[in-house]
Amino acid sequence: MKTTKFTESIIIERVPEVVFDFSQDYTKRLKWDTFLRKADLLFGAKKAAKGVKALCVAKNGYGMVTEYVSFSRPKVTAIKMTDGPYMFKLFLG
């Protein structure tokens, strides 16, 4: 089966720390992530960090649990899917 890769980039004229903090604040996630209808950190986590898990549910109803495998403010975050829809063999972001 052929795999599909999506990439996107934009320029935001703000200091990296402000953009990073906004993008990783799950209380603000739905303000900018128009693909989702739900975004929550799991197991009592108050903020994103390495090892933290999150549940994100798309507007179409499909959801996935992801885990932060890298978190280095203000430059890098990486997540991997730990539980998700049948159509994804692998999901990394």
N, C-alpha and C positions, 0 to 999 in steps of 0.2 A: 504494500500500500504506500502510495506517495505521501510524504509528510509536507505540511504547510508551515511556513514560518512567517510571522508578522513582525514588522518593525515600524517604529514611528519616532520622529524627533521634531522638536520645536525649540525656539529660542524664547526664553523668559528673562526679561530684564529686571532681575531681583538678585539679591545676594543669595548664594547657595543655601545657607542655613535656613533662611525664611522659607524658601521653596521646599526644601527637604522636610522641615518640620510640618508644614501644611500638608504635604502629600502623605505623610506617615501618621497623621492625626486621624484616627478612625471616627472621632466625633464630627469631623469635617469631610470625611471621605465621599459621601454622597453629593456634596456640593460641586465636586469636580469630576467624579467618575460617573458619567451618564449611562454607562453600561449596566451598573448595579442598582438593585433595589434594596439590598441589605449588605452591610459590612460591619462585622463585629469581631473584636478580639475575644479569644476563648480562655477558659480556665482562670478567670479572674485577672487576666493581664490588663493593666491600665494604659500601657503604651507599647508600641512596636519595639522589638529587640530580637537579637539572635535567639532562636529557640522558641519564640512566641508563635502560637498558632492563631489563625484567623479564619472566619467563615465569611465567604462572599457569595451572594446569590444574585445571579443576573436577572434582568427584567423578564427573561423568558422562563424563569423558574429553576433553571439549572444552577446548582451550587457546588462549591468545592471548599474543602479545608486545605489551607496552605500553612507551611511553616517557614519562618524566616531562617535561612541558612547563612546569611551574611547581613550585617548591619553595621555600617561605618559612617556615621554622620560627619559631614553633609554630602558624601559622594556616592555611597554604594548601599543598595539593598538587593537582596536576592531571595526569592522564595521558591519552594517546590510544593507541588500538590501532594498531599498525603491521603486524601480521599476525595473522589470526584465522579463526574458523569462517565458512563460507560464508553462514550465516544473518544475520550482522551486516554491514551495509553500513558502519556507523560505530559506534564505541564510545568514549565519553569518560567520565572519572570524576574 
